[in-house]
Amino acid sequence: MPMQGFECNACGVSFEDMIAESPEQEVEIKCPQCGGKDVVRSETASEFLELLNEMGRTGG
Ligand SMILES: [Zn+2]
């Protein structure tokens, strides 16, 4: 199963969870930190991490 990045609107934590391959099957994603269900998909999670790395390299 593919991994999908999520972000919690309640506490702002980012996490990854497995999602079902069929989009019709709705799954309840819960925040691992606060247990809230108010989470959104973060499509650019990996890109954001790369950006942080780039910033780390140029900083100095
Ligand atoms: Zn949360």
N, CA, C, O and the ligand as a Tripos MOL2 file, in Angstrom:
@<TRIPOS>MOLECULE
protein
  241   239    61     0     0
PROTEIN
NO_CHARGES

@<TRIPOS>ATOM
      1 N           0.8440   -1.2050    0.0000 N.3       1 MET1
      2 CA          0.0000    0.0000    0.0000 C.3       1 MET1
      3 C           0.8750    1.2490    0.0000 C.2       1 MET1
      4 O           1.9230    1.2850    0.6440 O.2       1 MET1
      5 N           0.4390    2.2590   -0.7190 N.am      2 PRO2
      6 CA          1.2120    3.4920   -0.7990 C.3       2 PRO2
      7 C           1.1150    4.3040    0.4870 C.2       2 PRO2
      8 O           0.1100    4.2680    1.1970 O.2       2 PRO2
      9 N           2.1840    5.0330    0.7600 N.am      3 MET3
     10 CA          2.1660    5.9000    1.9210 C.3       3 MET3
     11 C           1.7260    7.3010    1.5140 C.2       3 MET3
     12 O           2.0730    7.7970    0.4420 O.2       3 MET3
     13 N           0.9690    7.9120    2.3820 N.am      4 GLN4
     14 CA          0.4760    9.2540    2.0880 C.3       4 GLN4
     15 C           0.8040   10.1770    3.2570 C.2       4 GLN4
     16 O           0.6180    9.8220    4.4210 O.2       4 GLN4
     17 N           1.2880   11.3490    2.9250 N.am      5 GLY5
     18 CA          1.5890   12.3110    3.9660 C.3       5 GLY5
     19 C           0.3430   13.0600    4.4050 C.2       5 GLY5
     20 O          -0.5090   13.4010    3.5850 O.2       5 GLY5
     21 N           0.2430   13.3100    5.6860 N.am      6 PHE6
     22 CA         -0.8940   14.0500    6.2140 C.3       6 PHE6
     23 C          -0.4190   15.1180    7.1700 C.2       6 PHE6
     24 O           0.6970   15.0710    7.6860 O.2       6 PHE6
     25 N          -1.2970   16.0880    7.3960 N.am      7 GLU7
     26 CA         -0.9910   17.1280    8.3620 C.3       7 GLU7
     27 C          -2.2280   17.3730    9.2150 C.2       7 GLU7
     28 O          -3.3370   17.4960    8.6970 O.2       7 GLU7
     29 N          -2.0270   17.4430   10.5160 N.am      8 CYS8
     30 CA         -3.1410   17.6330   11.4270 C.3       8 CYS8
     31 C          -3.4430   19.1160   11.5870 C.2       8 CYS8
     32 O          -2.5450   19.9180   11.8470 O.2       8 CYS8
     33 N          -4.7060   19.4710   11.4310 N.am      9 ASN9
     34 CA         -5.0960   20.8630   11.5820 C.3       9 ASN9
     35 C          -5.1950   21.2620   13.0500 C.2       9 ASN9
     36 O          -5.1170   22.4420   13.3920 O.2       9 ASN9
     37 N          -5.3650   20.2790   13.8970 N.am     10 ALA10
     38 CA         -5.5360   20.5700   15.3100 C.3      10 ALA10
     39 C          -4.2120   20.9080   15.9830 C.2      10 ALA10
     40 O          -4.1010   21.9280   16.6640 O.2      10 ALA10
     41 N          -3.2110   20.0580   15.7950 N.am     11 CYS11
     42 CA         -1.9380   20.2840   16.4820 C.3      11 CYS11
     43 C          -0.8130   20.6040   15.4990 C.2      11 CYS11
     44 O           0.2860   20.9760   15.9110 O.2      11 CYS11
     45 N          -1.0880   20.4580   14.1840 N.am     12 GLY12
     46 CA         -0.1090   20.8640   13.1800 C.3      12 GLY12
     47 C           0.9930   19.8630   12.9300 C.2      12 GLY12
     48 O           1.9630   20.1750   12.2380 O.2      12 GLY12
     49 N           0.8700   18.6710   13.4740 N.am     13 VAL13
     50 CA          1.9150   17.6660   13.2860 C.3      13 VAL13
     51 C           1.7840   17.0300   11.9020 C.2      13 VAL13
     52 O           0.6800   16.8440   11.3910 O.2      13 VAL13
     53 N           2.9220   16.7040   11.3140 N.am     14 SER14
     54 CA          2.9180   16.0170   10.0230 C.3      14 SER14
     55 C           3.2580   14.5480   10.2390 C.2      14 SER14
     56 O           4.1420   14.2070   11.0250 O.2      14 SER14
     57 N           2.5450   13.6920    9.5330 N.am     15 PHE15
     58 CA          2.8060   12.2660    9.6930 C.3      15 PHE15
     59 C           2.4480   11.5530    8.4020 C.2      15 PHE15
     60 O           1.8480   12.1270    7.4940 O.2      15 PHE15
     61 N           2.8360   10.2760    8.3470 N.am     16 GLU16
     62 CA          2.5150    9.4660    7.1760 C.3      16 GLU16
     63 C           1.6540    8.2950    7.5750 C.2      16 GLU16
     64 O           1.7890    7.7470    8.6690 O.2      16 GLU16
     65 N           0.7740    7.9180    6.6830 N.am     17 ASP17
     66 CA         -0.0840    6.7850    6.9610 C.3      17 ASP17
     67 C          -0.3510    6.0350    5.6580 C.2      17 ASP17
     68 O          -0.2330    6.5930    4.5670 O.2      17 ASP17
     69 N          -0.7060    4.7900    5.7940 N.am     18 MET18
     70 CA         -1.0220    4.0140    4.6030 C.3      18 MET18
     71 C          -2.4530    4.2840    4.1690 C.2      18 MET18
     72 O          -3.3560    4.3910    5.0000 O.2      18 MET18
     73 N          -2.6510    4.3930    2.8680 N.am     19 ILE19
     74 CA         -3.9900    4.6190    2.3570 C.3      19 ILE19
     75 C          -4.4010    3.4550    1.4660 C.2      19 ILE19
     76 O          -3.5650    2.7750    0.8720 O.2      19 ILE19
     77 N          -5.6920    3.2490    1.3920 N.am     20 ALA20
     78 CA         -6.2050    2.1790    0.5370 C.3      20 ALA20
     79 C          -5.9880    2.5490   -0.9270 C.2      20 ALA20
     80 O          -6.0350    3.7200   -1.3030 O.2      20 ALA20
     81 N          -5.7520    1.5350   -1.7320 N.am     21 GLU21
     82 CA         -5.4890    1.7960   -3.1420 C.3      21 GLU21
     83 C          -6.7230    2.3150   -3.8650 C.2      21 GLU21
     84 O          -6.6090    3.0950   -4.8100 O.2      21 GLU21
     85 N          -7.8870    1.8910   -3.4310 N.am     22 SER22
     86 CA         -9.0970    2.3630   -4.0860 C.3      22 SER22
     87 C          -9.5700    3.6620   -3.4340 C.2      22 SER22
     88 O          -9.8370    3.6900   -2.2330 O.2      22 SER22
     89 N          -9.6750    4.7330   -4.2160 N.am     23 PRO23
     90 CA        -10.0530    6.0360   -3.6790 C.3      23 PRO23
     91 C         -11.4900    6.0700   -3.2020 C.2      23 PRO23
     92 O         -11.8740    6.9500   -2.4310 O.2      23 PRO23
     93 N         -12.2890    5.1120   -3.6600 N.am     24 GLU24
     94 CA        -13.6880    5.1140   -3.2540 C.3      24 GLU24
     95 C         -13.8370    4.6990   -1.7960 C.2      24 GLU24
     96 O         -14.7820    5.0740   -1.1030 O.2      24 GLU24
     97 N         -12.8650    3.9120   -1.3670 N.am     25 GLN25
     98 CA        -12.9280    3.4560    0.0210 C.3      25 GLN25
     99 C         -12.4220    4.5580    0.9450 C.2      25 GLN25
    100 O         -11.2350    4.8850    0.9670 O.2      25 GLN25
    101 N         -13.3400    5.1090    1.6930 N.am     26 GLU26
    102 CA        -12.9470    6.2040    2.5610 C.3      26 GLU26
    103 C         -12.4120    5.6590    3.8810 C.2      26 GLU26
    104 O         -13.0570    4.8640    4.5640 O.2      26 GLU26
    105 N         -11.2340    6.1100    4.2040 N.am     27 VAL27
    106 CA        -10.6290    5.6500    5.4430 C.3      27 VAL27
    107 C         -10.5200    6.8230    6.4120 C.2      27 VAL27
    108 O         -10.3290    7.9730    6.0170 O.2      27 VAL27
    109 N         -10.6460    6.4970    7.6620 N.am     28 GLU28
    110 CA        -10.5450    7.5410    8.6650 C.3      28 GLU28
    111 C          -9.1030    7.6360    9.1320 C.2      28 GLU28
    112 O          -8.5680    6.7180    9.7540 O.2      28 GLU28
    113 N          -8.4900    8.7640    8.8170 N.am     29 ILE29
    114 CA         -7.1190    8.9800    9.2520 C.3      29 ILE29
    115 C          -7.1420    9.7660   10.5580 C.2      29 ILE29
    116 O          -7.7480   10.8320   10.6600 O.2      29 ILE29
    117 N          -6.4740    9.2130   11.5320 N.am     30 LYS30
    118 CA         -6.4220    9.8990   12.8270 C.3      30 LYS30
    119 C          -5.0140   10.3760   13.1120 C.2      30 LYS30
    120 O          -4.0330    9.7130   12.7760 O.2      30 LYS30
    121 N          -4.9320   11.5290   13.7330 N.am     31 CYS31
    122 CA         -3.6350   12.0720   14.0980 C.3      31 CYS31
    123 C          -3.0110   11.2070   15.1900 C.2      31 CYS31
    124 O          -3.6480   10.9280   16.2060 O.2      31 CYS31
    125 N          -1.7620   10.7840   14.9800 N.am     32 PRO32
    126 CA         -1.0930    9.9210   15.9610 C.3      32 PRO32
    127 C          -0.7220   10.6670   17.2340 C.2      32 PRO32
    128 O          -0.4100   10.0550   18.2550 O.2      32 PRO32
    129 N          -0.7590   11.9920   17.1650 N.am     33 GLN33
    130 CA         -0.3350   12.7860   18.3210 C.3      33 GLN33
    131 C          -1.5060   13.1730   19.2190 C.2      33 GLN33
    132 O          -1.4690   12.9630   20.4320 O.2      33 GLN33
    133 N          -2.5600   13.7480   18.5970 N.am     34 CYS34
    134 CA         -3.6820   14.2090   19.3990 C.3      34 CYS34
    135 C          -4.9300   13.3630   19.1800 C.2      34 CYS34
    136 O          -5.9120   13.5020   19.9080 O.2      34 CYS34
    137 N          -4.8930   12.4850   18.1750 N.am     35 GLY35
    138 CA         -6.0250   11.6110   17.9320 C.3      35 GLY35
    139 C          -7.1560   12.2890   17.1860 C.2      35 GLY35
    140 O          -8.2360   11.7180   17.0340 O.2      35 GLY35
    141 N          -6.9090   13.5270   16.7110 N.am     36 GLY36
    142 CA         -7.9450   14.2520   15.9880 C.3      36 GLY36
    143 C          -8.1280   13.7230   14.5860 C.2      36 GLY36
    144 O          -7.2150   13.1460   13.9940 O.2      36 GLY36
    145 N          -9.3230   13.9300   14.0630 N.am     37 LYS37
    146 CA         -9.6110   13.4650   12.7070 C.3      37 LYS37
    147 C          -9.5720   14.6140   11.7050 C.2      37 LYS37
    148 O          -9.8350   14.4150   10.5190 O.2      37 LYS37
    149 N          -9.2500   15.7990   12.1720 N.am     38 ASP38
    150 CA         -9.1960   16.9640   11.2810 C.3      38 ASP38
    151 C          -7.8200   17.0310   10.6170 C.2      38 ASP38
    152 O          -6.9940   17.8880   10.9310 O.2      38 ASP38
    153 N          -7.6070   16.1000    9.6940 N.am     39 VAL39
    154 CA         -6.3110   16.0280    9.0280 C.3      39 VAL39
    155 C          -6.4770   16.2750    7.5310 C.2      39 VAL39
    156 O          -7.5190   15.9700    6.9520 O.2      39 VAL39
    157 N          -5.4430   16.8250    6.9200 N.am     40 VAL40
    158 CA         -5.4650   17.0880    5.4920 C.3      40 VAL40
    159 C          -4.2760   16.3880    4.8420 C.2      40 VAL40
    160 O          -3.2540   16.1340    5.4800 O.2      40 VAL40
    161 N          -4.4370   16.0880    3.5740 N.am     41 ARG41
    162 CA         -3.3330   15.4620    2.8430 C.3      41 ARG41
    163 C          -2.2660   16.4940    2.5300 C.2      41 ARG41
    164 O          -2.5760   17.6070    2.1050 O.2      41 ARG41
    165 N          -1.0440   16.1360    2.7340 N.am     42 SER42
    166 CA          0.0500   17.0350    2.3750 C.3      42 SER42
    167 C           0.8160   16.4290    1.2060 C.2      42 SER42
    168 O           1.6770   15.5660    1.3780 O.2      42 SER42
    169 N           0.4780   16.9050    0.0210 N.am     43 GLU43
    170 CA          1.0700   16.3360   -1.1890 C.3      43 GLU43
    171 C           2.5430   16.7170   -1.3150 C.2      43 GLU43
    172 O           3.3400   15.9880   -1.9050 O.2      43 GLU43
    173 N           2.8840   17.8630   -0.7550 N.am     44 THR44
    174 CA          4.2370   18.3700   -0.9630 C.3      44 THR44
    175 C           5.1210   18.1150    0.2440 C.2      44 THR44
    176 O           6.0740   18.8540    0.4920 O.2      44 THR44
    177 N           4.8100   17.0910    0.9800 N.am     45 ALA45
    178 CA          5.5790   16.8140    2.1900 C.3      45 ALA45
    179 C           7.0420   16.5450    1.8540 C.2      45 ALA45
    180 O           7.9450   17.1130    2.4700 O.2      45 ALA45
    181 N           7.2670   15.6770    0.8760 N.am     46 SER46
    182 CA          8.6490   15.3130    0.5370 C.3      46 SER46
    183 C           9.3720   16.5190   -0.0580 C.2      46 SER46
    184 O          10.5490   16.7480    0.2220 O.2      46 SER46
    185 N           8.6490   17.2990   -0.8910 N.am     47 GLU47
    186 CA          9.2780   18.4760   -1.4910 C.3      47 GLU47
    187 C           9.6780   19.4720   -0.4050 C.2      47 GLU47
    188 O          10.7180   20.1250   -0.4940 O.2      47 GLU47
    189 N           8.8580   19.5720    0.5900 N.am     48 PHE48
    190 CA          9.1390   20.5000    1.6730 C.3      48 PHE48
    191 C          10.4020   20.0930    2.4130 C.2      48 PHE48
    192 O          11.2090   20.9420    2.7920 O.2      48 PHE48
    193 N          10.5700   18.8020    2.6150 N.am     49 LEU49
    194 CA         11.7640   18.3140    3.2910 C.3      49 LEU49
    195 C          13.0020   18.6060    2.4520 C.2      49 LEU49
    196 O          14.0480   18.9780    2.9840 O.2      49 LEU49
    197 N          12.8780   18.4360    1.1340 N.am     50 GLU50
    198 CA         14.0060   18.7320    0.2580 C.3      50 GLU50
    199 C          14.3650   20.2050    0.3270 C.2      50 GLU50
    200 O          15.5370   20.5820    0.3200 O.2      50 GLU50
    201 N          13.3380   21.0220    0.3930 N.am     51 LEU51
    202 CA         13.5690   22.4650    0.4760 C.3      51 LEU51
    203 C          14.3460   22.8040    1.7490 C.2      51 LEU51
    204 O          15.2500   23.6400    1.7400 O.2      51 LEU51
    205 N          13.9760   22.1430    2.8290 N.am     52 LEU52
    206 CA         14.6750   22.3780    4.0910 C.3      52 LEU52
    207 C          16.1490   22.0050    3.9520 C.2      52 LEU52
    208 O          17.0250   22.7050    4.4600 O.2      52 LEU52
    209 N          16.4120   20.9080    3.2680 N.am     53 ASN53
    210 CA         17.7970   20.4830    3.0600 C.3      53 ASN53
    211 C          18.5670   21.5160    2.2440 C.2      53 ASN53
    212 O          19.7200   21.8290    2.5390 O.2      53 ASN53
    213 N          17.9070   22.0380    1.2110 N.am     54 GLU54
    214 CA         18.5470   23.0450    0.3740 C.3      54 GLU54
    215 C          18.9030   24.2650    1.2190 C.2      54 GLU54
    216 O          19.9940   24.8210    1.0940 O.2      54 GLU54
    217 N          17.9830   24.6690    2.0680 N.am     55 MET55
    218 CA         18.2140   25.8480    2.9000 C.3      55 MET55
    219 C          19.3620   25.6010    3.8660 C.2      55 MET55
    220 O          20.1510   26.4990    4.1610 O.2      55 MET55
    221 N          19.4400   24.3690    4.3510 N.am     56 GLY56
    222 CA         20.5050   24.0290    5.2810 C.3      56 GLY56
    223 C          21.8720   24.1120    4.6120 C.2      56 GLY56
    224 O          22.8670   24.4790    5.2360 O.2      56 GLY56
    225 N          21.8950   23.7630    3.3330 N.am     57 ARG57
    226 CA         23.1770   23.7740    2.6140 C.3      57 ARG57
    227 C          23.6740   25.1950    2.3590 C.2      57 ARG57
    228 O          24.8590   25.5000    2.4960 O.2      57 ARG57
    229 N          22.7110   26.0620    1.9770 N.am     58 THR58
    230 CA         23.1240   27.4190    1.5880 C.3      58 THR58
    231 C          23.3320   28.3020    2.8090 C.2      58 THR58
    232 O          23.9890   29.3390    2.7220 O.2      58 THR58
    233 N          22.7730   27.8960    3.9540 N.am     59 GLY59
    234 CA         22.9140   28.7240    5.1440 C.3      59 GLY59
    235 C          24.3420   28.7090    5.6680 C.2      59 GLY59
    236 O          24.9820   27.6580    5.7070 O.2      59 GLY59
    237 N          24.8310   29.8430    6.0620 N.am     60 GLY60
    238 CA         26.1680   29.7870    6.5840 C.3      60 GLY60
    239 C          26.9260   31.0130    6.2770 C.2      60 GLY60
    240 O          28.0930   31.1290    6.6530 O.2      60 GLY60
    241 ZN         -3.0590   16.3300   15.8820 Zn       61 ZN61
@<TRIPOS>BOND
     1     1     2 1
     2     2     3 1
     3     3     4 2
     4     3     5 am
     5     5     6 1
     6     6     7 1
     7     7     8 2
     8     7     9 am
     9     9    10 1
    10    10    11 1
    11    11    12 2
    12    11    13 am
    13    13    14 1
    14    14    15 1
    15    15    16 2
    16    15    17 am
    17    17    18 1
    18    18    19 1
    19    19    20 2
    20    19    21 am
    21    21    22 1
    22    22    23 1
    23    23    24 2
    24    23    25 am
    25    25    26 1
    26    26    27 1
    27    27    28 2
    28    27    29 am
    29    29    30 1
    30    30    31 1
    31    31    32 2
    32    31    33 am
    33    33    34 1
    34    34    35 1
    35    35    36 2
    36    35    37 am
    37    37    38 1
    38    38    39 1
    39    39    40 2
    40    39    41 am
    41    41    42 1
    42    42    43 1
    43    43    44 2
    44    43    45 am
    45    45    46 1
    46    46    47 1
    47    47    48 2
    48    47    49 am
    49    49    50 1
    50    50    51 1
    51    51    52 2
    52    51    53 am
    53    53    54 1
    54    54    55 1
    55    55    56 2
    56    55    57 am
    57    57    58 1
    58    58    59 1
    59    59    60 2
    60    59    61 am
    61    61    62 1
    62    62    63 1
    63    63    64 2
    64    63    65 am
    65    65    66 1
    66    66    67 1
    67    67    68 2
    68    67    69 am
    69    69    70 1
    70    70    71 1
    71    71    72 2
    72    71    73 am
    73    73    74 1
    74    74    75 1
    75    75    76 2
    76    75    77 am
    77    77    78 1
    78    78    79 1
    79    79    80 2
    80    79    81 am
    81    81    82 1
    82    82    83 1
    83    83    84 2
    84    83    85 am
    85    85    86 1
    86    86    87 1
    87    87    88 2
    88    87    89 am
    89    89    90 1
    90    90    91 1
    91    91    92 2
    92    91    93 am
    93    93    94 1
    94    94    95 1
    95    95    96 2
    96    95    97 am
    97    97    98 1
    98    98    99 1
    99    99   100 2
   100    99   101 am
   101   101   102 1
   102   102   103 1
   103   103   104 2
   104   103   105 am
   105   105   106 1
   106   106   107 1
   107   107   108 2
   108   107   109 am
   109   109   110 1
   110   110   111 1
   111   111   112 2
   112   111   113 am
   113   113   114 1
   114   114   115 1
   115   115   116 2
   116   115   117 am
   117   117   118 1
   118   118   119 1
   119   119   120 2
   120   119   121 am
   121   121   122 1
   122   122   123 1
   123   123   124 2
   124   123   125 am
   125   125   126 1
   126   126   127 1
   127   127   128 2
   128   127   129 am
   129   129   130 1
   130   130   131 1
   131   131   132 2
   132   131   133 am
   133   133   134 1
   134   134   135 1
   135   135   136 2
   136   135   137 am
   137   137   138 1
   138   138   139 1
   139   139   140 2
   140   139   141 am
   141   141   142 1
   142   142   143 1
   143   143   144 2
   144   143   145 am
   145   145   146 1
   146   146   147 1
   147   147   148 2
   148   147   149 am
   149   149   150 1
   150   150   151 1
   151   151   152 2
   152   151   153 am
   153   153   154 1
   154   154   155 1
   155   155   156 2
   156   155   157 am
   157   157   158 1
   158   158   159 1
   159   159   160 2
   160   159   161 am
   161   161   162 1
   162   162   163 1
   163   163   164 2
   164   163   165 am
   165   165   166 1
   166   166   167 1
   167   167   168 2
   168   167   169 am
   169   169   170 1
   170   170   171 1
   171   171   172 2
   172   171   173 am
   173   173   174 1
   174   174   175 1
   175   175   176 2
   176   175   177 am
   177   177   178 1
   178   178   179 1
   179   179   180 2
   180   179   181 am
   181   181   182 1
   182   182   183 1
   183   183   184 2
   184   183   185 am
   185   185   186 1
   186   186   187 1
   187   187   188 2
   188   187   189 am
   189   189   190 1
   190   190   191 1
   191   191   192 2
   192   191   193 am
   193   193   194 1
   194   194   195 1
   195   195   196 2
   196   195   197 am
   197   197   198 1
   198   198   199 1
   199   199   200 2
   200   199   201 am
   201   201   202 1
   202   202   203 1
   203   203   204 2
   204   203   205 am
   205   205   206 1
   206   206   207 1
   207   207   208 2
   208   207   209 am
   209   209   210 1
   210   210   211 1
   211   211   212 2
   212   211   213 am
   213   213   214 1
   214   214   215 1
   215   215   216 2
   216   215   217 am
   217   217   218 1
   218   218   219 1
   219   219   220 2
   220   219   221 am
   221   221   222 1
   222   222   223 1
   223   223   224 2
   224   223   225 am
   225   225   226 1
   226   226   227 1
   227   227   228 2
   228   227   229 am
   229   229   230 1
   230   230   231 1
   231   231   232 2
   232   231   233 am
   233   233   234 1
   234   234   235 1
   235   235   236 2
   236   235   237 am
   237   237   238 1
   238   238   239 1
   239   239   240 2
@<TRIPOS>SUBSTRUCTURE
     1 MET1         2 RESIDUE 1 A MET
     2 PRO2         6 RESIDUE 1 A PRO
     3 MET3        10 RESIDUE 1 A MET
     4 GLN4        14 RESIDUE 1 A GLN
     5 GLY5        18 RESIDUE 1 A GLY
     6 PHE6        22 RESIDUE 1 A PHE
     7 GLU7        26 RESIDUE 1 A GLU
     8 CYS8        30 RESIDUE 1 A CYS
     9 ASN9        34 RESIDUE 1 A ASN
    10 ALA10       38 RESIDUE 1 A ALA
    11 CYS11       42 RESIDUE 1 A CYS
    12 GLY12       46 RESIDUE 1 A GLY
    13 VAL13       50 RESIDUE 1 A VAL
    14 SER14       54 RESIDUE 1 A SER
    15 PHE15       58 RESIDUE 1 A PHE
    16 GLU16       62 RESIDUE 1 A GLU
    17 ASP17       66 RESIDUE 1 A ASP
    18 MET18       70 RESIDUE 1 A MET
    19 ILE19       74 RESIDUE 1 A ILE
    20 ALA20       78 RESIDUE 1 A ALA
    21 GLU21       82 RESIDUE 1 A GLU
    22 SER22       86 RESIDUE 1 A SER
    23 PRO23       90 RESIDUE 1 A PRO
    24 GLU24       94 RESIDUE 1 A GLU
    25 GLN25       98 RESIDUE 1 A GLN
    26 GLU26      102 RESIDUE 1 A GLU
    27 VAL27      106 RESIDUE 1 A VAL
    28 GLU28      110 RESIDUE 1 A GLU
    29 ILE29      114 RESIDUE 1 A ILE
    30 LYS30      118 RESIDUE 1 A LYS
    31 CYS31      122 RESIDUE 1 A CYS
    32 PRO32      126 RESIDUE 1 A PRO
    33 GLN33      130 RESIDUE 1 A GLN
    34 CYS34      134 RESIDUE 1 A CYS
    35 GLY35      138 RESIDUE 1 A GLY
    36 GLY36      142 RESIDUE 1 A GLY
    37 LYS37      146 RESIDUE 1 A LYS
    38 ASP38      150 RESIDUE 1 A ASP
    39 VAL39      154 RESIDUE 1 A VAL
    40 VAL40      158 RESIDUE 1 A VAL
    41 ARG41      162 RESIDUE 1 A ARG
    42 SER42      166 RESIDUE 1 A SER
    43 GLU43      170 RESIDUE 1 A GLU
    44 THR44      174 RESIDUE 1 A THR
    45 ALA45      178 RESIDUE 1 A ALA
    46 SER46      182 RESIDUE 1 A SER
    47 GLU47      186 RESIDUE 1 A GLU
    48 PHE48      190 RESIDUE 1 A PHE
    49 LEU49      194 RESIDUE 1 A LEU
    50 GLU50      198 RESIDUE 1 A GLU
    51 LEU51      202 RESIDUE 1 A LEU
    52 LEU52      206 RESIDUE 1 A LEU
    53 ASN53      210 RESIDUE 1 A ASN
    54 GLU54      214 RESIDUE 1 A GLU
    55 MET55      218 RESIDUE 1 A MET
    56 GLY56      222 RESIDUE 1 A GLY
    57 ARG57      226 RESIDUE 1 A ARG
    58 THR58      230 RESIDUE 1 A THR
    59 GLY59      234 RESIDUE 1 A GLY
    60 GLY60      238 RESIDUE 1 A GLY
    61 ZN61       241 GROUP 0 **** ****
